[in-house]
Amino acid sequence: MAPTMAAESSRGASHLPALDLLRGLAIIGVIWHHFGGDGFPSGWWFGSSPWQAPFASWASNGWLGVNLFFVLSGAVLYFPYATRQRCLANAQDLRAFYAKRARRLLPLYYFSIAVVCGIQALPDGLALLALSTVTFNFSKDLFLPEVNWVLWSLGIEIWFSIVFPAVVASVNRFGMARVGVIVLLLSLAVRTAGVLVPGAAYADNPFLNPVKDSLPGRLDDFFAGMVVAQLLAQRFSFKRPWIALAAGLVLCTLSALCWDAIVVGKVGVYGAVVVNNIFQLGAAALILSLARLPSLRAYPIELAGMACYSIYIWHGVLMRHITPYPHSGGKLRYFALLIVLSWLSYRYIEFGRTSDVRKLLPRRRA
């Protein structure tokens, strides 16, 4: 999962309950995939009644929550610039942007690594250096860090933050459409290379590929979010948001069905090149429609969405290092520890400077 899964500030201008709701659903999907996904392997529903497939496919594809995080991250990060509330006009703006992103992402990242290194042997020198410099994404052997394998997506998130000012500058100079075409072609080319390069994929993980899922390969996920932010800034509105919401669900479900078909060999591996784009369209429709449906609320899920960075970090740590792997027992202890640790790090590490705890809770309906 990618972690600015939470808004840049606890109550920033880009804060929308709809985004928290989607983040909450995304983190639930990711935990489900890691917690119970083994019981629902890809394509397990083939041969059952056709009407079951759309529902059954989600049981084996909760990991698509990471894709949703990437799209949401692009939207949240770009929205203040799309609305001209912020700009990147000079070196001072650039320094302020990087300082803000570092404060948002790095404290919890390094704290979680320090905790894990305190309860197990230190990684070898190369792995420790890669973790310290957030360069593990550039190596197949280190792409899924041993200390906490879910950090792979946080690494992609951090590197997107690094290149974000250049992307914004390109959009300002050449326009959203032209840059979007270039980003799409780049990502498609990189994902194609990831499919073609022998040995690029993991033998035991059909979903992740250090080439296909590198920053260039996933850049169109983030850029799709930027397009959504631009539309929100322009007050774009579906005339029938409920129909758009349904269409978004259909597109996201279609991408899940496609992934099942790819993994079991009923669709060629090249399907993995374009299936992300189906999900991007679905995610965009969900964000834009939910933004116009303020009455659609689910407070516990929204709270999970607001704290999803901490939840994401600790769910991997606990699953691998603290409690027995949940499949073998200890489920109650696992979730109790996850809730406590996530709240404490959300409250005191992510937003320790926020004095009013109410700002860290979902907004009540006006």
Secondary structure, DSSP 8 states (H G I E B T S, - for coil): --STTS-SSTT-TT--HHHHHHHHHHHHHHHHHHHHGGGS-TTTTTTS-GGGHHHHHHHT-TTHHHHHHHHHHHHHHHHHHHTTSS---SHHHHHHHHHHHHHHHHHHHHHHHHHHHHHS----HHHHHHHHHT-GGG-TTTSS-TT-TTHHHHHHHHHHHHHHHHHHHHHHHH-HHHHHHHHHHHHHHHHHHHHHSTT-SBTTBSS--TTTTSHHHHHHHHHHHHHHHHHHHTT---SSHHHHHHHHHHHHHHHHHHHHHHHTTSS-TTHHHHHHHHHHHHHHHHHHHHTT-TT---HHHHHHHHTHHHHHHHHHHIIIIIS--GGGS-HHHHHHHHHHHHHHHIIIIISTT---GGGGS-----
